[in-house]
Amino acid sequence: MTKDLYEILGVGEGSSADELRKAYRDLAKKNHPDANPDDPAAEERFKRISDAYDILGNPEKREQYDLMRKGGHDPFSGGGGGEGFGDLSDILRSMFGGGGGNPFGAGRGRAASRGVSQVEIEIPFVTAARGGTVQKTLRLPVTCHKCNGAGGSGRETCASCGGAGRISSGHGLFSTMHPCANCGGRGYTLKTKCTTCGGAGEINSNEKVSLSIPPGAGDGMTLRTSIGGNTVLVRLRVKKDRFFTRQGRDLFCSVTVSAAQAVLGTSLMVRTLDGKVKLKIKPGTQPGTILRMRGKGVVHNGVTGDQLVTVVVKLPVDLTDDQHALWTKVREAGS
């Protein structure tokens, strides 16, 4: 299976940010473990897709990745000893930092990675805008109950890394340290693997959690939370709203009025995040006029945006004889 990030997302090198985002959403939805309960490989595919977008979806990290590819250095090849990289997440961690600056958390091999998980959830548009609490059931790795997280028995020092858990690859400027593929970064192998977890020390379990969403949360925002003593990185996907669209702190929507209402003026009850509010349409309002409802937008970092309402004028069709006569008089009066 390819480890090229663009190929994982099924896009070209020149893809725009919107194209990357769409490809990621489509693939993540298709390969999410919850959508493929009978496919044990779905979780690994979902993880690879998320890892790829974590890099390509960030302009700075994408630029660094592109430079390494174009510069003739294959970040996915092994070192002089023929030892290749292991998990894709480990590859990306070694490329973009294994310490405090690591975008995936602390640098680690498999043993140290326990307790850190990445998931994606969908939340309602209004909850993202106003903040609130959502209840979700997440499929997360937990310590194997049979082996108590040991993975098995009969530890032996790894012959590939000599117990260090990490191996150097590349040369000169591009020399990097990454977890040993043979032992998964633990520094040892097992004579007998646990039959329940297959030596991983973890099994997947459905966990019911309550998540606090901050006001002004945006699509793609990642929240860090602790569930059962494990750190979980939760990526938010904001569900589209039938009425609202959002740009930063401002909300956008449209209302439809009749020609007579636009000419003579009227008042409408317009939906806001806090409920319906009366909006005055002044006489002579033109089609496409944008009315600003101040303070009815999204609160973010203590600042509240506005709600901008576009007025759409609906013209009558299929007139009756009486209506046709009235519009004829209007036309003649205005000529």
Secondary structure as UniProt FT lines:
FT   HELIX           5..9
FT   TURN            13..14
FT   HELIX           17..31
FT   HELIX           33..35
FT   TURN            37..38
FT   TURN            40..41
FT   HELIX           42..56
FT   HELIX           59..70
FT   TURN            71..72
FT   TURN            75..76
FT   TURN            80..81
FT   HELIX           88..96
FT   TURN            100..101
FT   TURN            103..104
FT   HELIX           110..113
FT   TURN            114..115
FT   STRAND          116..123
FT   HELIX           125..130
FT   STRAND          132..143
FT   TURN            145..149
FT   STRAND          152..157
FT   TURN            159..163
FT   STRAND          166..169
FT   HELIX           172..174
FT   STRAND          176..179
FT   TURN            181..185
FT   STRAND          188..193
FT   TURN            195..199
FT   STRAND          202..213
FT   TURN            215..216
FT   TURN            219..220
FT   STRAND          222..227
FT   TURN            228..229
FT   STRAND          230..238
FT   STRAND          245..247
FT   TURN            248..249
FT   STRAND          250..258
FT   HELIX           259..264
FT   STRAND          266..272
FT   TURN            273..274
FT   STRAND          275..281
FT   TURN            283..284
FT   TURN            287..288
FT   STRAND          290..293
FT   TURN            294..295
FT   STRAND          299..300
FT   TURN            301..302
FT   STRAND          303..304
FT   STRAND          307..314
FT   HELIX           321..334
//
